[in-house]
Amino acid sequence: MSDTLLNEKEVKAIDKANAKAIALKEKKEKKEKEKADEKWSFYIIVHTCGATYAGVSPDPVKRLRKHNGEIAGGAKYTLSKENGGWKHVCLVHGFQSKIQALQFEWASKHVPPRNAGGLQNRIKKLYILFNKKFWTSKSSEASLIPLCVEWKMAVSGIDDRTVPAYISPF
């Protein structure tokens, strides 16, 4: 009968292993919850040479540092320009998920005419997108996502700056 019973040392080892497994599971669950709670932003940046770029990130300030080559991880396109010349033009906050932010980014890059470049055209397309009922065929209705626009620099030459009520200034 004593062969089947665990000794005190074995019980402590099992308890320690169980406690470690529970702690790892709790840490993983906490990380997943934080990721689910993460708020994503859309941004437009401009380089000193006039090039523009649009993207999404949960931390647009850190992402800008990556685009500028200050820390590893910038997009190939932005890193192909002289390092250090990128600045935020605007940030759009309020996306409730990464998917919403990516849908908005995709839509911003597909407003016609797609081949029209430059900062003014990017901003004009942004205002067109703000006024669409749906950003994509699979997105939620835009008015259900309260967005906030944070302008980091003035952009001239934009005549129509009309936005619906669900969009507010930062």
VENJO-V203758 format. One record per residue. N is the residue number from 1. SS is DSSP state (H for helix, E for strand, L for the rest). OMEGA is omega in whole degrees, 0 to 359 (NA if undefined). NEAR is the number of other C-alpha atoms within 10 Angstrom. Layout:
n: [N,N]
ss: [SS,SS]
omega: [OMEGA,OMEGA]
near: [NEAR,NEAR]
//
This chain:
n: [1,2,3,4,5,6,7,8,9,10,11,12,13,14,15,16,17,18,19,20,21,22,23,24,25,26,27,28,29,30,31,32,33,34,35,36,37,38,39,40,41,42,43,44,45,46,47,48,49,50,51,52,53,54,55,56,57,58,59,60,61,62,63,64,65,66,67,68,69,70,71,72,73,74,75,76,77,78,79,80,81,82,83,84,85,86,87,88,89,90,91,92,93,94,95,96,97,98,99,100,101,102,103,104,105,106,107,108,109,110,111,112,113,114,115,116,117,118,119,120,121,122,123,124,125,126,127,128,129,130,131,132,133,134,135,136,137,138,139,140,141,142,143,144,145,146,147,148,149,150,151,152,153,154,155,156,157,158,159,160,161,162,163,164,165,166,167,168,169,170]
ss: [L,L,L,L,L,L,L,H,H,H,H,H,H,H,H,H,H,H,H,H,H,H,H,H,H,H,H,H,H,H,H,H,H,H,H,H,H,L,L,E,E,E,E,E,E,E,E,L,L,L,L,E,E,E,E,E,E,L,L,H,H,H,H,H,H,H,H,L,L,L,L,L,L,L,L,H,H,H,H,L,L,L,L,L,L,E,E,E,E,E,E,E,E,E,E,L,L,H,H,H,H,H,H,H,H,H,H,H,L,L,L,L,L,L,L,L,L,L,H,H,H,H,H,H,H,H,H,H,H,H,L,L,L,E,L,L,L,L,L,L,E,H,H,H,L,L,E,E,E,E,E,L,L,L,L,L,L,L,L,L,L,L,L,L,L,L,E,E,E,L]
omega: [181,179,183,179,177,176,184,180,180,178,179,180,179,178,180,179,178,179,179,179,179,179,178,179,179,178,179,179,178,180,178,179,178,180,179,180,183,178,183,178,172,179,171,177,178,179,179,178,179,179,179,179,176,180,178,180,172,180,185,179,177,180,177,178,177,178,180,177,179,175,184,171,179,178,181,181,183,179,179,177,178,181,173,185,182,176,176,171,178,176,176,182,172,178,185,179,176,181,178,180,179,177,179,179,180,181,181,181,181,174,180,353,186,184,180,183,178,184,181,179,177,182,177,179,177,179,175,180,177,186,176,178,176,179,177,180,182,182,173,175,186,184,179,183,182,182,180,182,178,179,180,176,180,176,181,176,178,184,184,179,179,176,178,185,182,178,181,176,182,NA]
near: [4,6,6,6,9,10,10,9,9,11,12,12,11,12,12,12,12,12,12,12,12,12,12,12,12,12,12,12,12,12,12,12,11,11,13,12,11,16,17,22,27,24,25,24,22,19,20,12,10,12,16,21,20,18,20,23,18,18,13,18,13,14,21,21,18,20,27,23,21,14,12,11,13,18,15,9,11,23,16,11,17,13,15,17,17,26,19,20,21,20,20,22,23,17,21,17,16,18,12,23,24,19,18,26,21,16,19,24,18,15,17,11,10,12,10,12,12,13,21,15,16,20,20,17,21,19,18,17,22,22,17,14,14,17,22,18,9,9,15,14,13,21,16,9,14,14,21,17,17,16,16,13,10,7,12,9,10,11,7,9,11,10,14,13,10,13,19,14,10,11]
//
